[in-house]
Amino acid sequence: MISPDVPGYRDIPNRELRWRIRRELDAHPQLDARQIVVDVQDGSIILDGWLTREAERELVWHIVTSEGVGHRKIDDRMRVQSTDVTEMPLVPRQARHWF
């Protein structure tokens, strides 16, 4: 999902913007950001990796869109890793083996 343009620090080089976002994510006490990958290309922020719950996505978005970080677009590729067995995908029928 890509957000609409949001005003921010558009003149910050990609590397500096990535570093600022990474620093903010790593510093947040309620977020384990080790599984989150941050990349910045032409001022657009790409977020990838795994979250443990949907609430973490909201927290990441809050941090990234904070005034101190600034950006133009966010490409959100993060996925929530379910620990609930009922939410795990089933094995495709053709891959099942009954012996």
C-alpha positions in Angstrom: 0.0 0.0 0.0 1.4 3.4 -0.9 0.3 6.5 1.0 -0.4 9.8 -0.7 2.2 12.5 -0.6 2.8 13.7 2.9 4.8 16.9 3.5 8.2 16.4 5.2 11.9 16.8 4.8 12.1 16.2 1.0 15.6 17.6 0.7 17.2 15.0 3.1 19.3 12.5 1.2 18.0 8.9 1.1 20.7 7.5 3.3 20.2 10.2 6.0 16.4 9.7 5.9 16.8 5.9 6.2 19.2 6.4 9.2 16.7 8.7 11.0 13.8 6.3 10.5 15.9 3.3 11.7 17.1 5.2 14.8 13.5 6.1 15.7 12.2 2.5 15.2 15.1 1.0 17.2 14.7 3.5 20.0 11.0 2.9 20.6 10.5 0.9 23.8 7.2 -0.8 22.7 8.6 -2.0 19.3 10.9 -4.9 18.4 12.2 -3.4 15.1 14.8 -6.2 14.4 12.5 -7.8 11.8 11.6 -4.5 10.0 13.6 -3.5 7.0 13.7 0.2 6.0 14.8 1.4 2.6 14.6 4.8 1.0 14.6 5.3 -2.8 14.2 8.8 -4.2 12.6 10.0 -1.0 10.0 7.3 -0.9 10.2 5.0 2.2 9.9 1.2 1.8 8.9 -0.7 4.9 9.3 -4.5 4.7 9.6 -7.4 7.1 7.6 -9.1 9.8 5.4 -7.9 12.6 4.0 -9.9 15.5 0.6 -8.1 15.5 -1.3 -5.5 13.5 -0.9 -2.9 16.3 2.8 -2.8 15.5 2.1 -1.6 12.0 0.2 1.4 13.4 3.1 2.1 15.7 5.6 2.0 12.8 3.4 4.3 10.7 3.2 6.7 13.7 7.0 6.8 14.0 7.6 7.1 10.3 5.1 9.9 9.8 6.3 11.8 12.9 7.4 15.4 12.2 11.0 14.6 13.0 11.3 12.0 10.2 9.4 13.4 7.3 8.8 11.7 3.9 6.9 11.7 0.7 5.5 8.2 0.1 5.4 5.0 2.1 5.4 1.6 0.4 4.2 -0.7 3.2 5.2 -4.3 2.5 5.2 -5.4 6.1 3.4 -8.6 7.0 2.0 -9.8 10.3 3.3 -13.2 11.3 0.4 -15.1 12.8 1.0 -17.4 15.8 -2.6 -18.6 15.7 -2.8 -22.0 14.1 -6.3 -21.2 12.7 -4.8 -18.3 10.6 -2.0 -20.3 9.1 -2.4 -21.2 5.4 -3.3 -24.8 4.5 -1.0 -26.9 2.5 -2.2 -26.9 -1.2 -4.1 -30.0 -2.1 -1.6 -31.1 -4.8 1.3 -31.0 -2.2 -0.4 -33.3 0.3 0.8 -36.9 0.5 -1.3 -39.6 2.1 0.7 -42.8 2.7 
